Amino acid sequence: MSTPTAKSTVDVRTIEPRFRHPIIFNTFEELQPGEFLLLVNDHDPAPLRYQFEAERANQFAWEYIEQGPEVWQVHITKKAA
């Protein structure tokens, strides 16, 4: 059985902080239900998860793939409507 491949990878480590969340949300909106993006960050993106919960409740699944200390990776899957 093969491991699913991310539809998109968003590595925000080199992106100016004020642009990070808009880029991630725009990428998420382009996903089809069942597809996921791989988020790569240099810290725990917990504030982003809280924003997803507030703005996209029940529309996503969040799974940590790597939890630091230097690199954090998260699968953010778009759920079916």
C-alpha positions as semicolon CSV with decimal commas, in nm:
position;residue;x (nm);y (nm);z (nm)
1;M;0,000;0,000;0,000
2;S;0,141;0,340;-0,099
3;T;0,151;0,652;0,113
4;P;-0,077;0,929;-0,016
5;T;0,098;1,225;-0,175
6;A;0,014;1,582;-0,081
7;K;-0,173;1,778;-0,346
8;S;0,037;2,081;-0,248
9;T;0,328;2,150;-0,017
10;V;0,339;2,485;0,158
11;D;0,677;2,551;0,319
12;V;0,629;2,875;0,508
13;R;0,972;2,888;0,670
14;T;1,098;3,147;0,421
15;I;0,772;3,341;0,379
16;E;0,715;3,666;0,562
17;P;0,483;3,591;0,859
18;R;0,202;3,826;0,753
19;F;0,161;3,634;0,426
20;R;0,168;3,281;0,570
21;H;-0,194;3,227;0,677
22;P;-0,347;3,379;0,360
23;I;-0,127;3,155;0,143
24;I;-0,219;2,847;0,344
25;F;-0,593;2,923;0,333
26;N;-0,580;2,997;-0,041
27;T;-0,403;2,666;-0,101
28;F;-0,658;2,485;0,116
29;E;-0,946;2,636;-0,084
30;E;-0,799;2,490;-0,405
31;L;-0,812;2,135;-0,266
32;Q;-1,084;1,889;-0,360
33;P;-1,252;1,692;-0,078
34;G;-1,018;1,415;0,036
35;E;-0,703;1,596;-0,081
36;F;-0,454;1,739;0,164
37;L;-0,176;1,991;0,176
38;L;0,151;1,938;0,355
39;L;0,242;2,234;0,572
40;V;0,610;2,273;0,667
41;N;0,695;2,521;0,941
42;D;0,972;2,608;1,189
43;H;0,738;2,608;1,493
44;D;0,416;2,446;1,608
45;P;0,141;2,595;1,388
46;A;-0,119;2,568;1,667
47;P;-0,246;2,928;1,611
48;L;-0,319;2,833;1,249
49;R;-0,517;2,531;1,370
50;Y;-0,724;2,757;1,598
51;Q;-0,794;2,984;1,301
52;F;-0,901;2,683;1,092
53;E;-1,132;2,572;1,375
54;A;-1,286;2,920;1,391
55;E;-1,322;2,977;1,016
56;R;-1,351;2,625;0,868
57;A;-1,507;2,417;1,147
58;N;-1,579;2,057;1,035
59;Q;-1,421;2,125;0,693
60;F;-1,070;1,995;0,765
61;A;-0,867;1,727;0,938
62;W;-0,533;1,807;1,103
63;E;-0,258;1,548;1,143
64;Y;0,091;1,616;1,274
65;I;0,353;1,428;1,071
66;E;0,660;1,578;1,240
67;Q;0,659;1,774;1,566
68;G;0,982;1,966;1,596
69;P;1,197;2,073;1,748
70;E;1,326;2,238;1,429
71;V;1,073;2,130;1,166
72;W;0,698;2,081;1,200
73;Q;0,495;1,909;0,930
74;V;0,116;1,885;0,920
75;H;-0,129;1,726;0,678
76;I;-0,437;1,948;0,644
77;T;-0,706;1,748;0,466
78;K;-1,018;1,899;0,313
79;K;-1,328;1,708;0,421
80;A;-1,631;1,647;0,203
81;A;-1,906;1,906;0,246
